[in-house]
Amino acid sequence: MKLHFQVRGDQSNPAILFLHGFLGLGEDWLEIAQDLSRDHFCVLPDLPGHGQSRELSGHQPFDMAATSETIINLLDDLKIDRVTLLGYSMGGRIALHTATRFAHRVKSLVLESASPGIEDDKERIDRAALDDLRAEQIEHKGVATFVEQWYNAPLFDSLHAKQEKLALLKQSRLVHDLHALAAALRGLSVGRQPSLWQEIPRLDIPTLVITGASDMKYCDIADKMAALLPRSRQIIIGNAGHNSHFEQPQELLARLREFLHDTDA
């Protein structure tokens, strides 16, 4: 499938592909991309089933492998040979999966609140079943109701300190098509992706691992990932939870610029 995307910056500069999380949009990254576009070519796609990349139906299977291939096709269309992949949450899982399959196309990795997947077989099966149930809720109750439920989860507790900003975030999520979003949740479930824990020690790519200080679950995952990735750098963003680039965009941007300066050099 073809992805809808925006670009910022000069195409002759080093490229960064921004991959949003579930329920997100390419435009989620605009504040950071606008700054980085001074010396980078920034590509901001809506991932499959999200925003204007809604060519999924509830009956069309779509998985992590197909998504990675779609990303590589986008790079080909834009004549980008090697890219920095920056992914948040679901987008981080996609970035990591793409890097393990197409390492020669990935210059560096930035993984925010991301995971290599679930190692335990039963846990994967249980999570796939849970995401199937969530997909049914989207289809039966609508996107607006699901968005409220999603952001009331404990994972996003820290967002509630910024109620006005959170209200705007929720409003932006109402553009999604419910059937395409449900299909994406089923196909890109962490319960259906292969675990990459055994593969990441062979991923010889400069990698920045980012978590918010109050997101204890993903801080623990980040510790384990950073210990396995051969060329990793780990940072923790203060006063932030799962969505650091939303809660503390300027601090994340500063740390990201340090990493890009080193990898570009």
Beta strands, then each sheet from edge to edge (+ up, - down):
strand 1: 5-8
strand 2: 15-19
strand 3: 41-45
strand 4: 83-88
strand 5: 106-112
strand 6: 207-212
strand 7: 232-237
sheet 1: 1+ 3- 2- 4- 5- 6- 7-
end
